[in-house]
């Protein structure tokens, strides 16, 4: 087992519980009569929570093996369950990314949400802490607790502040993701009975027969594939995105989809390495279908949110492809793609939200000539559309290029098929940008549009800077994950069969 570095300060607990405590306080004290104070309090809470994650980056040791910032204390003594936290290069960046996106979402809702403001802001802050808990948990039952608890605030966010069919969408979201996780609980209990522990690192060392590994892999796959979502269990995502409020769509695409992909790295690959190799062809096939077929589906969408939702499925196909080709550049590319997609997809949904707040339509046909009325917004929208299709010098290019390069090393034809996604991505992203942004003003709704205000420009501008910086200088991201990826692949290369 890799040596873990014990933390002297509870950095991870602060990252998890600060937003949850702030969210609970906002819920308890907030009323619509003092919505202004609620908004300010929520922003302060989100900013403090984000600042609390920065020491994780500054104090992270790129060369260290094993988990860092480890916290461990007894939780339920009878069943040997611990409150155990830790991060490594596989999970480091998702903690500050989650806190950062939460700040952006709070800013995005400043003027848009006028009813139940405290409940809206509180739900997002609590959700932020729960999602960070998923990336930090090193006890299997603690992971499951955080993994399932994230469903509750998101279910409420969609069901209360969503569109006309919000109840249908929220039920579909909950049922798909909850039932997908039931088998995972069975696998967690089985691993506990096998090893006598809920410690995830102990599970990595468990000797399992091929039959056991395939069962455990399948159980985890059900939960993680739905959450990613992979083809063919992806159908819940477009419906949910269309009905979710702008902030809900941004968090869902930027962070929640990553919980499933992260699960493959932390559970499926290291616990069941033989089954992972045996079933890699199956996962690669599903990933390529997502990349190519779903890319074609995105091309025919008339609703901007649905187009970006299908685009997210295609981009997450790159992530699972990168993980199951078992080479360093592919796995690193998959993780970089997860981080990049967090910035770009969040920005795309926020851009659509800016248009919807003014024109109350997401239909591409209802727009045209937006650049004439909203030049600042148009520049940002086109930039994010370019990044979405993998333009060099943006973060969207880095992850996809690394995965394609890794896929070519693994198998030339798989790499070639994956590369076609760049063509489809350019087609649907630029088609949408052309129809919505360019040309003459097409109707009175577009004629009435007003360019982004200072708050919206700041919100989108910060995301644009993040996309550009990561695209031009990805080294800080790749350097932190190299050691952990190498350790993971060395572990997966060894058989665990008895």
C-alpha positions, 0 to 999 in steps of 0.5 A: 500500500502506498504511504499516505501523508497525514494532514496537520490541518483539516483542509479536506474537512474544511473544504467539505463542511464549510459550504454545508454549514454556510448552506444550512445557515442560509436555509435557517436564517434566510427569508425572501423579505431579506433576499439581498442579505441572503445573496451576500451571505451566500456569496461570502460563504461560497468565496470562503469555501473556495479560498479554503481549497487553495492550500490543497493546491499550494501544499500538494507534493507532486512527487509524493506517492499515495494519499495526501492531507489524510484525515482519519477517525472512528465513525461507526466502531462496530462495523470498522467504519472510519471518517477517512479523507484523502486526495491524490493527483487523481482527485486534487483539482476537482475539489477547488473546481467544485468550489469555484463553480459554486461561486460562479453559480451563486453570482449567476443567480444574483438577479435571476432567482427572485423566489425562495432565494435562501433555499436556492442558494442553500441547496447549491452550497450544501451540494458543493460540500457533498460533491467535494466529499465524494472526491475526498472520501477514502472509506467506502461507506463514507463515499457512498453516503456523499455519492447518494446525498448529492441527489437530494439537493439537485433533485430539489433544485430541478423540481422547484426552480426548473421548467414546465416539466420539472417534476418529470425531469427531477423524478427521472434524474433521481430514479436513474441515478438512485437505481444505478447505485443500488448494486454498488451498495451490494458490491461495497458490502461484499468487499467489506465481508471479503476484507473486513474493512471499508477502507478503499485502499484495503480494497485495492489490495484484495485478492479476487477471482475473475468471477468476483471481479466481473461482478464487482466491476458490473455493480460499480459500472451501473452507478458510474456509467449512469452518472457519466452518463455513458451510452445507452444509459444517457437518456436522462441527461438531455431532459434534465438539462432542458428543465433544470435552472441555469445554475443546476445545468451548470453544476450538473455538467461541470461537476456531477457528471465527473463523479461517475468518471472519478469512480472508475479511477478510484474503484473499478480500475484498482479494485478489479484490474483483471476484469477491467482489462477483460471488459475494456473492449466493451467500455471502449466500444460504448465510449466510441458510440458516445463520441460518434453517434451522440455527436451526430445526435447533437447536430440535429438538435433545435434546443440549445440546451439539448445540443450542449447536453448531448455535447457533454455526453460526447465529451465524457465519452473521451474521458472513459475512452482515455481511462480504459486504454491503459496508458499514461497519456490517455488516462491523464488526457481523460482527467484533463478533459474532465477539468476542462469540460467543467469550465467549458460546459458550465460556461456554455449553459451560463451563456444560454441562461443569459439569453433565456433570461432576456428572450425566454427561449432556448430554440436556435431558430428564435435567434439570429444576429445577436452580435448586433445587439450583444457584442461582448456576449457574442465574443464570449459565446463564440469563444466558448463554442470554439473551446467546446469543439477543441480549438488549439490554445483552449483547454478543450484541445488539450484533453481531447488531443491527449486522449486521441494520442493515447488511443493511437498508441493503443490502437490506430483505428480506435484513435482514428474513430475518436478523432472524428469527434473533433469534426462533429464537435466543430460542426454542431458547435459552430452551426449553433454559433452561426445561427444564434450569433451572426447574420442580421437581427431576425425578430423583435425579441433579438432586437430587444436584447441588451448586452451583458452587464458587469456581473455577467461579464465578470462571471463569463470572463473568469471562465474564459480566462480559466479555459485560455490559461489551461489551454496555453499552459496545462503543465500545473494540471498534468504535473500534479497527476503524473505520479498518481496516474503512474501508480494507478497504471502500475497497480492495474497492470498486476493481476489480483487473481488468487 
